[in-house]
Amino acid sequence: AVDLVLMDIDLGKGLSGPEAAKIILSKISVPIVFLTSHSEPEIVNMVKNITRYGYVLKQSGEFVLLSSIETAFELFESKKKLEESEERFRKLVECAPDGIYVQIDWKLAFVNKAVLDLYGAESEQELLGTPVMDRIHPEHHDLVAERIRTIYSVRLAVPRIEYNQLRMDGSPVLIEVSAEPIEY
């Protein structure tokens, strides 16, 4: 098993270090520390979007190299824990018995399974990107629009209210909604 890759940016003719790193990362998840004798911004920018585990100048010495490798392992482990936490949170939200949806710019950006069931939708694709007001009964458009504007302007949660939303077949369903802003 590979624990870390120490990659020179300039590998001579053929594949460059950044290109080789992309291939490696497409196959395995591993921290990559780049080693180079170049410190020009263009060279540093070549690896910026590939990995953030380290960039070491060859003349920096053994202490800097070892410290960079140690930091790379710590960053990699932190990234792994964050990804695991995000996966647990995603599963929790997706499987929640209560409907959870996110709207951005007045359009549905995320819906969990409970929302699909509530609306009678077959898939997320039926709802994602559609105006949130399409799911609100016309008699409640003004109320909901004002609440959404309040959330955007005040950036605070608003009290729970009940109102009718519309299923995919157009039939109304009475729901209780609480809402608060989420920073992206």
N, C-alpha and C positions, 0 to 999 in steps of 0.2 A: 504494500500500500504506500502511496505517496502522501507524505505529510505536508510538504512545502516544495515549491519550485523557486529556485533562484535563477532568474532569467536575465541574460545580457540583452540589451536592447538591439545592439548591432551584432547579428549572427553571421555577417559576411554576405556572400552572394546567395541569392534565393530568398527564403523566408526570413522575415524580420522577427525580432523578439516579440513585439506586440501581436503580430500575426500568429506566431506559434502559441502565444498565451491564449488567444481567442479559441484556437483549436483545442487546446488542453481543457479550457474551461467549458467547452461545449460537451466534453466527455466526462469530466470529473469536477467536483467542487473542492478546490484546494487554494490556499493562499499563495499568491505569487508576489515575490519581491523582485523588483527590477534592479539590475546592477549595470552601471554605465560609467563611461568616462566623460560623458557630455552633460552639461548643465543648462544648455540653451532652452528657453521656454518652449520652442517648437518640439524639442525632443521630449520634454516633460509632458507636454500636451498629448503626445502620441499614446501615452499609457494612461492618461487621466480617466478615460471612459472604460477602460478594461478592468482595472482593479485599483483598489485604494489601500493595499496592504504594505506598500513601501517602495521607495525609490532611493537607491543608495549610490553615491558617487564612489567609484573604485578607490580613489585615493583617500577616502574617509577613514580608513583604518578598521582594524578588527573589532574594536569596542562598538563603533557605530553600526557595523554590519550585524554583529550579534544582538545588539539592542533592537535593531530594525526587525530582525527575524523574530525575536521575542514579542515585539509589538504586533507583528503580523499574526502570530498565533493567537494573541489575546483578541485582536480585532476579528479574526475569523471565528473564534469561539463565541464572541458577542453577537456576531451576525447570525450564526447558527441558532443561538438561543432566541434572538428576536424573530427569526423566521418561524421557529417552532411556536412561539407565543402568538404570532400573527395567525398561524394556521389554526391553533386552538380557538382563538377569538372568532375567526371566520366561520368555523364549524358551529360554534355556539350561536352566532347570529343567524346563520343559515337555518339551523334547526330549532330556533326559538319558537315557542307556540304562539307568541304574539307577532303580529305583522310588523315588520321593520322595513322602512324604505328611506332612501336618501334622494333628495331632489337638489339639483344644481341648476341654477338659471331657469327655474320654473319647469324643469324636465326631470323625469325619473331617471336616476343614475344607478340605483341599486334597489333590488327587491329581494326579500327572502321568500322561502317556500310558503310561509303562512300568508303572505300578500298574494302570491299566485293563487292559492286556494281561495282566499277571500274574493278576489276579482273573477275567479273562474278562468284564469289564463292557463294555457298549456305550457308556456315557456317564458323565460325572462325577455326574450327577443320581442314578444308581443307588447311589452311594457317599456322597456328601456329606451330612453330618448323621446318618449312621448310626453306631451305637456301634462303636468300634474293636474291641471284644471280639467282635463278630459275625464278624470276619475271622480270629479266632484259633482254632486247633483247641482243643477243650475240654481236652485233656490238657495244654495249655500255658497255660491261663487264669491259674492262680496265679502262675506265673513272670512272665508279661507284666504282670499287674496290679501285682506288686511292683516291677518295673522302672519302670513308669509312675509309681507313687507315689514312688519314689526320685528320679526326674527332677524331679517337682514339688517335693519337699521339699528336696533337696540342691542343685538347680539346676545340676547338673553332667552332663556326658556320661557315659553308662554304657558298659561294654565290649560289644563285638560278641558276639552269641550266635546260634545257629541254633535255629529252631523251626518248626513247621508252622503255616501260615496256611491259610485256606479260600478256594477260588475261589467264584464265584457259584453254580456247580452243586453246591457242597458237597465237592468233591474237595480233598484236602490238597495243599499245595505247600510243600516245604522251602525256607526262605529264611534268609539271614543278615542280621541287623539291627543297625545301630548307631543310637543315638538321643542327642539332646541338646536341652536346653530352648531355646526361642526366645522372646525378649521381644517382646510386641506392644504 
